[in-house]
Amino acid sequence: MAGHAMVEPLSVGFHAAERGRVTSADTVLVFGCGMIGLGAISGASLLHGARVIAVDVDDAKLGLAKKAGAAETINSKTENLHEKLQALTNGDGPDVVIEAVGLPSTFRAAVDEVSFAGRVVYIGYAKEPVSYETKYFVMKELDIHGSRNATSKNFSDVIRVLESGRYPVNETITRTVPFAEAGSALAAWAADPSQITKIHVEL
């Protein structure tokens, strides 16, 4: 039953991988290992066969990202993102960057770090205006995409991956609560969202 509740949020990340035209030849960087980022990681890796590098500031979330299909991880709080990425991509940068955080810094880093002729996919919402070096859009000949919601095909793809048993469903659910406790669980999530990936409410 828990897997059923995962289909919609994971499908949003699967859709972002599709928007980025991810293939098995690509190295894909995913910013953010929350529920949506995990969908992008598993969509790019488990569905399309890409090599995925996951970035977050939380080691526990990076550990979960590996179980969801990331080949490598970078903690951008404790490691130098640019240097580590350059080392992992022979100085080229990733072919596709999927941004699932919604901060001006990660919005800019997506453009800075993606390879020449690369694709950038934004799922996150930055809650304030973002200033860019627009020359990189032109010099790198970038394709920049927004990604929102999902298609029925994305739902089917998620279900197929979940049925294969390759996605870590149980590890993704941070808390399971009865319906009567849903309000307090959501309040705790609002107070400290970094500690929650998915709350499963039992009906």
Secondary structure in CASP SS format (residue, H / E / C, confidence):
PFRMAT SS
TARGET T0000
AUTHOR 0000-0000-0000
METHOD secondary structure of the structure
MODEL  1
M C 1.00
A H 1.00
G H 1.00
H H 1.00
A H 1.00
M H 1.00
V H 1.00
E H 1.00
P H 1.00
L H 1.00
S H 1.00
V H 1.00
G H 1.00
F H 1.00
H H 1.00
A H 1.00
A H 1.00
E H 1.00
R H 1.00
G C 1.00
R C 1.00
V C 1.00
T C 1.00
S C 1.00
A C 1.00
D C 1.00
T E 1.00
V E 1.00
L E 1.00
V E 1.00
F E 1.00
G C 1.00
C C 1.00
G C 1.00
M H 1.00
I H 1.00
G H 1.00
L H 1.00
G H 1.00
A H 1.00
I H 1.00
S H 1.00
G H 1.00
A H 1.00
S H 1.00
L H 1.00
L H 1.00
H C 1.00
G C 1.00
A C 1.00
R E 1.00
V E 1.00
I E 1.00
A E 1.00
V E 1.00
D E 1.00
V C 1.00
D C 1.00
D H 1.00
A H 1.00
K H 1.00
L H 1.00
G H 1.00
L H 1.00
A H 1.00
K H 1.00
K H 1.00
A C 1.00
G C 1.00
A C 1.00
A C 1.00
E E 1.00
T E 1.00
I E 1.00
N E 1.00
S C 1.00
K C 1.00
T C 1.00
E C 1.00
N C 1.00
L H 1.00
H H 1.00
E H 1.00
K H 1.00
L H 1.00
Q H 1.00
A H 1.00
L H 1.00
T C 1.00
N C 1.00
G C 1.00
D C 1.00
G C 1.00
P C 1.00
D C 1.00
V E 1.00
V E 1.00
I E 1.00
E E 1.00
A C 1.00
V C 1.00
G C 1.00
L C 1.00
P H 1.00
S H 1.00
T H 1.00
F H 1.00
R H 1.00
A H 1.00
A H 1.00
V H 1.00
D H 1.00
E H 1.00
V C 1.00
S C 1.00
F C 1.00
A C 1.00
G C 1.00
R E 1.00
V E 1.00
V E 1.00
Y E 1.00
I C 1.00
G C 1.00
Y C 1.00
A C 1.00
K C 1.00
E C 1.00
P C 1.00
V C 1.00
S C 1.00
Y C 1.00
E C 1.00
T C 1.00
K H 1.00
Y H 1.00
F H 1.00
V H 1.00
M H 1.00
K C 1.00
E C 1.00
L C 1.00
D E 1.00
I E 1.00
H E 1.00
G E 1.00
S C 1.00
R C 1.00
N C 1.00
A C 1.00
T C 1.00
S H 1.00
K H 1.00
N H 1.00
F H 1.00
S H 1.00
D H 1.00
V H 1.00
I H 1.00
R H 1.00
V H 1.00
L H 1.00
E H 1.00
S C 1.00
G C 1.00
R C 1.00
Y C 1.00
P C 1.00
V H 1.00
N H 1.00
E H 1.00
T H 1.00
I E 1.00
T E 1.00
R E 1.00
T E 1.00
V E 1.00
P E 1.00
F H 1.00
A H 1.00
E H 1.00
A H 1.00
G H 1.00
S H 1.00
A H 1.00
L H 1.00
A H 1.00
A H 1.00
W H 1.00
A H 1.00
A H 1.00
D C 1.00
P H 1.00
S H 1.00
Q H 1.00
I C 1.00
T C 1.00
K E 1.00
I E 1.00
H E 1.00
V E 1.00
E E 1.00
L C 1.00
END
